[in-house]
Amino acid sequence: DNIVYDDDVIVVDDVAGIVVVVVVVAAVVVVAVAVVAVVVADGLDQNTAQLLCGALDDL
């Protein structure tokens, strides 16, 4: 019953539609990266965090 034909697939004709899709995808990626960063930061001890910050400052 749930057969999807090519004609039924949502086709984004508008540039605006494409922009919306890109923005949504970008937002999802940003949120995912932020969550990972928070989890990793919570997992590190202070010493490791300080070492990382020092290394980043050196770059």
N, C-alpha and C positions, 0 to 999 in steps of 0.2 A: 504493500500500500504506500510505503514511503519512498517510492521511486522518484528520484529528482532528475528531470530532464535538463539538458543544457540550456534550453530556453527559459527555464524557470529559475535558473541561478541568477542571483542578484548581480546585475551588471552595473558597475559604477561608470556612468557616462560623464558625470559632472566632474570638473576639477575640484569643486567644493567637496564632493563626495569622497574623492581620493584624499583630499587634505584631512577630512574628518577621520578616515581610516588610519592615515599615517599618525595623526595626533593621538588617537586611541591606542595604537600599537606602541607609540613612543611612551605614553603615560604608563602603560602596563610594564614596559621594560624598566622605566625609571623606578617605579614602585618595587619591582622585583629586586633591582640592584640595591635599593635603599634597605630593603628587608634583609638581604644577604649581608650588607655592610654592618647593620645593627647586630645581627646574630654573630657575625665574626668578631665584632668589637666586644660583645659581651663575653665571648669565649676566650678572649685574650686576657692575660694578666696585665697589670699596669706596666711592668718592666718591658714586656713585649711591645705594648702599645707605644711606650716612650721610645723604644729602639726604632720602631717603624716611623714614628713622627720625626725622629732625628735623621733617619735615612731619607725621608721625603724632603726634609729641609736642605739636605746636602745636594739634592738633585738640582 
